[in-house]
Amino acid sequence: MESLKKGDFYFYLPEEQIAQDPLENRSDSRLLCLEKETGEIHHHFFYEIGKFLKKGDCLVLNDTKVLPARIMGVKEKTGTVIEVLLLKRKEKAVWETLVKPGKKAKPGTFLSFGDGILKGEVMEIIEGGNRLIRFDYEGIFEEKLEQLGEMPLPPYITHKLKDKNRYQTVYAKHSGSAAAPTAGLHFTKALLSQIKEKGVDIVSVTLHVGLGTFRPVKEENIRDHHMHEESYMILEEAAKTINKAKAEGRRIIAVGTTTCRTLEAASDEKGFVHPGQGETSIFIYPGYEFRVIDGLITNFHLPESTLLMLTSALAGREHVLEAYREAVLKKYRFFSFGDAMLIK
């Protein structure tokens, strides 16, 4: 049986290989292809992805849209600067948030953003020290966010993004994520058209990515780690297309770990996907039997992360870590704005 110790998912990564900026052209990123059965590795560019997809394959995307969820405000009484990161909508005007500095945001604290364009009251402190904030505004909340908010880039990206859209996929549709489904950032509209012309079914599901996805695993036995719940939605038409491909023995290829978790969470024992809305806290690690997906397009992930554990469950820990060693050696770019990997 595969090891389930956190330390067994460690790899060395030189800091200079953490991509700080997206490439000028999305699909110019490199692509490492990993054969999951043999561990064989091939090097390509992402614009060649069509070579590895064939007629009848079903490519599944996550069409969530990242909210400009980082907003800077002040405490109404003292003027203390407070940073609020929106994590998850609980009710129409109530959000679960991460607040810095937390000790300055006790329940009953009133906040003001953009000279009062948006106001908020800290309602309560919940699990993990997150705050529930009720917002007060006129008009449409998302429009206020567009006006005031910044993209919630991961902490390893050290400067602001010149173009907000580069942290969105070209097919982003439903707002609600605190982070991008980054495997999809490599696709251009032209590349998706080219893939469709080959006879590949392209369908979308939605999973709003929470920061829990990136929460470090602290427990040495990874079985003791708990994922935060995230909301997903699968439309009937998408489920039909995926299930038809499954029934006919065609390949289901997920774009990103978020898409993979959505499909696996919403499926039954036979691997058929059920349409609808739900919450999932599925944690996939070695030993997991995949029910839906056959292949995965993904980025290169942080050492000891749940995302690395998921890819190891699909292709085997040794194969994945060997591919990572090769990627470090060949100077691939890592993490959100980095290069891609195809596990097939």
Salt bridges, closest charged atoms under 4 A:
GLU2 OE1 - ARG317 NE 3.54
ASP21 OD1 - HIS159 NE2 2.86
GLU35 OE2 - LYS344 NZ 2.60
GLU40 OE2 - HIS42 NE2 3.04
GLU48 OE1 - HIS44 ND1 3.87
GLU48 OE2 - LYS51 NZ 2.73
ASP57 OD2 - ARG251 NH2 2.65
ASP63 OD2 - HIS174 NE2 3.82
GLU76 OE2 - LYS119 NZ 3.37
GLU83 OE2 - ARG70 NE 2.80
GLU96 OE1 - LYS90 NZ 3.69
GLU142 OE2 - ARG89 NH1 2.95
GLU150 OE2 - LYS160 NZ 3.46
ASP201 OD2 - ARG250 NH1 3.20
GLU219 OE1 - HIS225 ND1 3.72
GLU230 OE1 - ARG261 NH2 2.83
GLU248 OE2 - LYS244 NZ 2.96
GLU248 OE1 - ARG250 NE 2.93
ASP268 OD2 - HIS274 NE2 3.15
GLU279 OE1 - LYS88 NZ 2.71
GLU304 OE1 - LYS6 NZ 3.99
GLU318 OE2 - ARG317 NH2 3.38
GLU322 OE1 - ARG325 NH2 3.17
GLU326 OE2 - HIS43 NE2 2.85
GLU326 OE2 - LYS330 NZ 3.41
